[in-house]
Amino acid sequence: MPLYHNEDQAMLAETASQFMADEGAIAKQLRHWRDRECKDGFGHALWKQMGELGFTGILVSEEDGGLGMGHVEAGIVLEEIGRNLTPSPFLTSSVLAATALGHASADLRGRYLPGLVSGDSVFAVAVDEGPKHRPERIACKAERSGNGFKLSGKKDFVVHGASADMIVVAARTSGSDGDADGVTLFAVPKDAAGMSHDAVRLVDSSIATHTTFDNVELDGDAVIGEVDGGREVLNTLLMAGRVGAAAEGVGVARGAMDMTVEYLRQRKQFGRLIGEFQALQHRAAHLYSEVEIARAAVIKAQQLLDAGSEKAELMVSVAKAKVAKTAGLSVREGVQMHGGIGMTDEYDIGLYMKRDRALQEFLGDAYYHANRVAELSGY
């Protein structure tokens, strides 16, 4: 498979690029909502516009009203989101939750997917139960109660948790915390009695929650997939989210690089443009090469995931680890080559560094995925 976009994908990229640059620009979205201390951290009007363009339903099947596209196409949108630092629930809603709902009953899909496709609904996913991403251990419990379940426990850093119309929750229905089996996914509506949120603002100004479930009553229809057999669906949605986060990370790396190169072309020192200094040219060239390698790794992972390849899991972790390193390099080089102004809030390069830090931790950092690569490769 070629590691570049076909004609239709290139057209989608052009549309997404123009839309995010015009409507999702940093001053218009990120700074606007951050400076107003918006409780959601993003604009619902922009989310509605994304629905009108069809972006929100990229991974939703045509049968359920979506576009029925794949992870390559979702990644195109995410890269432009990252490039412009556009705050939106696309990753949590249109990638993670949409992937989970693709394995749900017709009733659940009919209840939630139309709102997602139209841009009227926001979803979140609650998996982690500590400061680091460790989905192998799930302690939040769902016990049988009549014809349904009673959910108890706590989930940490649920991105958009307080804004979500529904949260996909991974809970333990049998076995012990570290067992692979005995996990079930539930669709928990926002008005569920006993669910509470402690909202926190992350370093990139997005909003996450520590969400507590205090004997939340759920009927049997809230189950996504099979009872005790949710690990496979969970792994599928995590792979989708990880490669999606990697795609957004490529966008962050690109945005920081483009801003830095433009600065090198304009800033003068000692009577010369600093971009004329060979040392800075070498650093910029090296950064460009690393970003292109990271993008190739992401596209390969997306293609394998869309093809249902057994190698997809390995390549997704390769991509997530590579992008984490590359985006980190890009934002550090950006701040350093900007000099003192790079340390000020009034200049946007620092915002790229903050988003990179949040993305690196989301669904596993570089060390987590490097370990997974070693394990999956048999080392």
N, C-alpha and C positions, 0 to 999 in steps of 0.2 A: 504494500500500500504506500503510495507517495505521501511524503510528510509535508503536504501543502494542501490548500483548500481547492475544491473543484469550483466550477463556474457559479453554481447556485450558492455555495457557501461563501464565495467571494462577494456576491451580491448582498447576502445577509450581513457580512462584515462591513460593507460600505454603509448599509442602512444603520446598523448599530453604532458605527463610528460617528456618523453625522449626528444621530439622535443624542448620544451621550455627550458629545462635545457641545451641542447646542442647549439641551435641556438638563443634562446631568453634570454640568460644569461645577468645579469646586466652589466658586463664589456663590453660585445659584442654589446649590444643594447642601454640600457638607458644611461650609461655613455658615450658611443661612440657618440651618436647623441646630447646629452646635451652639451658635452664639445666642440663640433664643431658648436654649436648654429644653428643646423639644423632648417630651416624654417618650416618643417613639424613636427619635433619632433619624427619621427619614420622612419624605413627603408622600402622602397618600395620593396626591394628584399625579405625581410622576409615576407611581406604581400603576395607576389607572391608565395612563398613557401607554405604559409598557404593555398592558393588557390589550389595548386597542391595536397595537402593532403586532400582537400575537406572541410577543416574547415570553409572557408568563406561562403559556401553554406549550412551549417547545417540546417538553418531555411527556406531555399528556397525549394519549392516543387519539387518533381522529375519531374513533368510536365514542370517546368521552368529550369530544368538542375541542381537542387540542390540535397541534400541528403534526404530531406523531414523528418528530425528528429525533435526533440522537444527541449523544454527549459532545460530539464535535461541534454541533450547532449551538448547544447550550454554552460551550466553552467560548465560542466567538462572542456571545453577548457578555459573558463574565470577564473576558479580557478587556473589553471596552469599559465595563464597570470599574475594573481595577485601574485602568489607564487614567480615568477621570475621577477616581475616588468617589464614585457616585454611591451614596448610601441608599440601599434598597434591600428588601427581603427576598431577592431573587434566589440567592444560594440556599437559604433555609426553606423557602416555599416551593419554588419552581424546580429545584433539584432534589433536595433531601426529602421533603414531604411528598412531592409528586412521585418520586420513585417508590416510596413506601405505599402510597395510595394505589399505585399501579398493581399491587398485590392484594388489594382489599376487595371486599364484596361489591357487587353492583350497587347495593344500597348506599354504602359508604362513599363510593365514587360519585354517585349521583347527588349525594348530600354536600360534598365538599369541592369537587373539581370544577363545577361551573363557576363558582365564586373565584377560584384561582385563575381560571382562564380569562375571566372578564377583568381581573385586576381589582376586584372588590374584597377579596379575602387574603389574609396573611396567615401563614402557618409557621410553626416552630417545631424543632425536634429536641427531645430531652433524652440524652444518653448518659453523659458523664456525671459522676458523683463525687468528684474531688477536683483539686487544682490542676491536674494533668489529665490528658485524654487516655483513659484506660477502659475501653469498652468490653474487655475480657471479663471484667468483674462488675456484676450488676446485683445490687442488694435491694433496691427499691422493690417492694413486694406487692403482688396482686393476688389476693386470696379469694377463693370461691365464696360467693354470697348470693344465695337464691339462684336465679337464672343468670346472674352476672358475676361481677368481681368487685372487691373492695381494695382500692389502691392506697398504699401507705409508703412514705419514704420521702427522700429529697433528691433533687437534681440540681447540679450547679452549672452556672454559665450557659443558661438557655438563651441563645441569641434571639431577640424579639419575643421572648416569652410572654411579657406583659401586654404586647400588642397583638398577639396571635388570636385568631378566631378558633384555632384548634391546635393542639400540641400532640405530636406523635411521641409517645412515651414507651421506652423499653423497660419492662418490669420482669421480675422473677416470679414465675408461677409454680416452680418446683425446683428441687435441688438446692445446692449451696451457691454462695456468691460467685465462685470461680468456675462453675460448670458451664460448658458450652451449651448443653441442652437445658430446657426448663425456662427459656426466655420467651416472652410474648410481647407483641407490640399492640398498643392501644391508641385509638383516636380519642383524645380527651377534649371536649368542647370548652370554650373559654368561661362559660357560666357554671361549670361543674362545682357543686357545693363541696367545700373542704379543700379547694386548691387555692393557695396564696402565693404571692410573688414579692420578693425583695429585690427591687431593681438596682442595678449598679451600672455606672457609665465606664466603659472600657477605655483603654488608652487611645483608641482611634475615634472616640466619641460615640461609638455605637452603644446600644443599650442591651444588656443581658440581665438575666434574673437568677436568683437562687429560688427555685420553686419547690414548695412543700405540698405534699399530698397527705391530707389527714382524713383517712377513711373515706376517700372519694368513691362514691357508688357509680359503677359503670354497668350498663347492660351488656349482654353477650354480643350484641351487634357492633360494639365498639372495638372488637378484636380485628386486627389486621393480619391476615394470614391464618396460621394454625396455632392453637393453644399449645404451649411448650415447644413449638417449632419455629419460633420467630428469629432464631439466630441467622438463618440463611437470608431472610429478608433484611435483617439488620445489617449484615455484611454487604448486601447489595446496595443499600442506601448509603452506607459509609463509603464504599468505593466511589459511588456517584458524587458524594459530597467532597471527597478528597481530591478527585481529579478536577472537580469544579473549583475548589479552593486554589488548586495549583494553577488553573487557567487564569483566575483572577490575580494570582501572584505574578504571573507573567505580565499581565497588564500593569500592575504596580511597578514592576521592574522597568517596563518600557516607558511608562510615564515619567518616572524619576530620571531615566537615562535621557529621554528627549529633552526634558527641562534642563538637565545639566549641559548637554551638548549645545543647546541654544544659548545658555549662559556663557559658555566658552567662546562662542562666536561674537558676543557683545561686550564682555567685560575687558577693559584695558588696564594694563599694569606695566609700568616702566615704558610707557609710550607704545606698547604693542598689545594686540589682542591676546589674551592668555591662551586661546586655542592654537596659537602659533608655536607655543612651547612644546617641544617634542615629547617631553615626559608626560604631559597631560594628554597628548594625542595617543600615546601608547596605552595609557590607562583607559581612555574612551574606546579604543579599538578592542581591547581585551574585554571590556564590559559588553560591547555589542556582540562579540562572539559568544560569550556566556549566555546572554539573553536568547540568542537564536538556538543554542543547544537546548536550553530549558524549554523553549517553545516546541522544539521537535520532540522532546521527551513527552510533553503533555499531549500533543497531537497523536503520538503513537499509542499512548495509554487510552485516549478517547476512542480511537479506532478499534483497539482490541476489545474495549468494553462494549462498544456498539455491535461488534461481531460475536460477542458471547464467548470469546476465547478464554481458555483456561490459564493463559499467560497474563490476563488482564490484571489480576490482583498484584502480581509482582511488579508490573510496569506502572501501575498507579502509585505504588510506594516509591518507585524510582523517581517518578515525576514529582511527587510531593516533596521528597527530600532534596532533589536537584533545584527545584524552584525556591525552596526555602533558603538555600545557600546563595542562589543567584540574586534573588530579590534583596536579601540582606546586603550583598556586595553592592548592588545598584544604589540603594538608599544611603549606604555609608559613603560611597564614592561621591554621590551627589552632594551630601552635606559638606564633605571635606573640600571638594572642588569649588563649592560656592563660598567657602570661607566663613567669615563671621556672620554674614547675612543668612547663611544656612541654618543658624541656630535660633533665628527669630521666628515668632509665630506669624508675623505678617507675610513671610515668604512661604510658598507652598511646599517646598522640598521636604520640610520637616513633617508635614502631614503624611507624605508617602512613607516615611520611616515608621510612623505610628501605625498606619494600616498594615504595613509589613509585619510588625510585631504581633498584632492581633491575628493575622492570617497564619503566621508560622505556628502558633499554638493551636489553632482551630483544627480539630480532627487529627491531631498528632504532629509533633514538631519533626525537625530533620533527624534527630537522634532516634525517635520512635520508629520512623519509617526506614532509616538505615538498618536498624535491628530487624525489621520485618523483611527487608531485602535479603539480609543474611540468612534468616530462618527459611524463607521461601526458596532460596537458592541452595539450601542444604548445607550451609556452613555452620 
